Amino acid sequence: MGAAAVAGAEPDGYTLYMMAAGHSVAAAMYKELPYDPAEDFVGVSGIATMPLVLITRPDSEIDSVATLVEKAKADPGGLTIASVGVGSTQHLTAALIASELGIELLEIPYAKTPEGLAAVMSGEVDMMVEVASTVIGQIGSGDLRGIGVTSTEPHPAIPEVGTFTAAGYDLDVSTWYGVAAPAGTDEAILSAASAAVGEATKSEAFAKSLEEGGFILAPSSPEAFTQKFRDAVGVWKTVREAAGIAQN
């Protein structure tokens, strides 16, 4: 509803859209939307990002990306991964990880994230992909083990968890938030709005609240954020098709 309203609004700078990564995921998962998720919007600025983490239980034999690949290739489909929500960012990221690593994992669906996490910790399934903010505490306490982070750099709250990039794989996926405007908005308006977002991210209170929530500040130019969400639409469409996930 909100995206459709912004897409159809006058491009005068008075109607903006708080866009999340789910915007690009929806473009991949739905056959029809009342707007073009790529062309009907233009970026104002990014705000923050948050990587996802592939996790397992602390006593698992899987203690690294290399070990995961070794065990998965020795027994294709023998390792299990919890899936929460068909077509969710977590679901598609798990499919992307398996594709990039060249491995086959058996997907076990769960209705909600807490159920999936409980299944990992109990040993009912081997692993799960979840946004960093959800599992930072459990990794820090030792209740979960991080196998790999999906950003190119380690997350500052869990620096001990390596990245897939460092392990030699071309994988860079994060959830993100930013501000967008209707396509056709004048460049001067976009520049002014982008500068305002940049100033907001410099606020100590604002930055602290995001960082405490596990986010990494990522203000950007209008051009960079436009490229980010438009590229993401293509990435998730490709992942969905390769994994054979049906559209809604």
N, C-alpha and C positions, 0 to 999 in steps of 0.2 A: 504493500500500500504506500509506504513512505517513498520507496524508490520510484514508483510509478508517478506519484505526485510531483517529485522533483523533475523527473524526465519531461513532464508536460508543462512545467512552470516557465514563466518568462525568464530568459537568461539575463536578468538585470542585477544579480548579486544579492537579492533579498531572500532568495530561497536556496539553501544549501543542504547537503546530505551528509550525515555522519555515516560513512561507508565502512563496512567491516569486510574481512576476508570472505565471509559467507556470501557476499554479493557475487563474487566470481565463482564460487562453488555452485550457487543456485543456477548460474548460467549453464553449467555443465549438466546439472541434474534435472532440469525441467525442459520439457519439449517446447512449451510455449510460455512466454512471459509478455506482459503488456508493455514492454519497452525493450530496447536493445541494450543489454548490460555493458557493452563496450562503447558503442558509438553515441548513445544518448547522454553520456556524462563526460565531464572533463575534470581533471584533478585540480584541487586547490593546494593541498599539502598533505603529506603523511603526518601521522602523530606518533604512533608507537607500533612496535612489532613484538611478537613473542614466539619463539620456536616451539616445536613439539619434541617430545622425548620418547624414545622406545625404551620401555622399562621391563624388568623381570623381577623375580623374587631374589632376595639377597643370597640364598644358598644355591641358586641355579648355577649350572656348569657354564652357562653363557655369560661370560664376563667381558666381552668385547665384540665389536663388529666382526672382527676376523674369526672369532670362535663361532659366532652365529652363522656366518657363511659356511664355515667348515662343517658344522653339524647339520645345517639345512641341506647342503648338497650331498651329504652322506646318507640322508634319509628324506628325500623329497616329500613334502606334505606331512612329515612326521611331527614337526613342531607346530604348536597351536598359537594363535593370536586372537585375543578378544577384540570384538568389533562392536562399537556402540553407535547405532544410528546409521542406517544405509544412506550413503551419499554425504555423510558428515565429513568435515575436514579431517578428523582422525581416521575415518574409514578410507578416504582417498589417499591420505598420506601413507597409511600402511601398505596400500596397493602400490604406491610409488616406490616405497622402500624395497619391497619384494622385487619389483621390476628392475630397479637400479642395481640391486645386489645379485640379480640373476638367480633368485631362490624361490621355492614354492612353500607357502605356509598355509596351514589349515585354519580357516576363519571360523571362529565360534561367536555367534551373535549374542549380545546381552542388551537388555532394554535400556539400562542407564549406566552412566559412568561408575557410580559406586559399586554396582554389581560386577562390572568388569575388573575393577581394581581389587575387589575382594577375591575374585577368581584367580587373579595373578598371585596375590599374597598367599592364598591357600594351596597353590600348586595345581589348581583345576585346569588352568591354561598356562602356557609358557611365558607369554609376553603380551604387551599392549602398547598402543601409541596414544599419548595424551598430551594436552597442552602443558607447558612447563609449570604454570602457576598452580595447577592441580596437584602436581607430584613433587614440587620442590621440597616441601616439608617432610614427606615420607622418605625421599632420597637422603636428605640431611640427617634424619633420625636413624637411618639404616633399615627401615621397614621395606624399602624398595631399592633396587639397583638400576641405575641408568646405564643402558647399553650404548646409546648414541643420541646426540642432539642434532636436529635437522637444519640448524643454521650453520653458516660457514665459520663462526666463532663460538667458543663455549659460552654458555649462559653464565653471567657473573655470579648468580646465586648458587650455581652447582658447577664450578670450574673443573671439578674432578671428572666430569662426564665428557668424554671426547666427542668430536663431531664425525659425521659420516665423511665429510670432506677430508679431514685429516687422515681418515682410514683409506682414502684413495677413491672415493665415489663422488660423482657430480650430483650432489643433492643439497639444495638450498630452499627450504620451505618454512614459512612462518605464518602464523595468524597475524593480522595487522588491522589497524584502524587509521582512517584519514578522513579528510573533508573533500567532498566533490561538489560540483555545480552542474546545472544543465548545459548540455553542449551548446556552443554558440555564445557563451559568456565572454565578454570583452577581455582581452589580455590584461588591460590595466586594472580591471576589477579583480581578476584572478591574482595578480601580483600583490595588490593591496590586502586581499583576504589571506593570502599565503603568508605575508609578513606578519599579520595579526596572529595567525596560528603559531608562527615561529616565536613571537614574543610571549605567548601564553606558555609555551613549553619551557621557557627560561625561568618561569616562576618556580621558586624553590619548593613551595607547597604543592604545586601541580606536579612537578617532576618527582617529588618524594612519594606522592600518592600512587603514581604509576609504577615507580620502581618497587615500592613495597608490594604491589600486586603482581610482580614478576615481569612487567613490561620493560622494554628497552626503547627509550625515546628515539624517534626517527623522523623529525621534521624534514620536509623536502620541498623542492620546487614544484610548481604546477605540472611542468612537463614530466618530471620524474615520477610523480604519483600517477599521472595519466598512464604512463608506460607501464607502471607496476600493475595496476588493476586490469589493464587490457591484456597484458602478457599472461596474467594469472587465469583469465578466462580461457585462453588457448591451452594452457598447461593442464587444467583440470578436465577439460573436454578430452584431451589426449589420454590422460590417466584413466578416465571413466571408460572410454572406448576400449583401451588395451586390456583393462581388467574385466570387461564384459558386464559392467554394472548397468542395470536397466535404468532408463530415465523415467521420471514421473510424468 
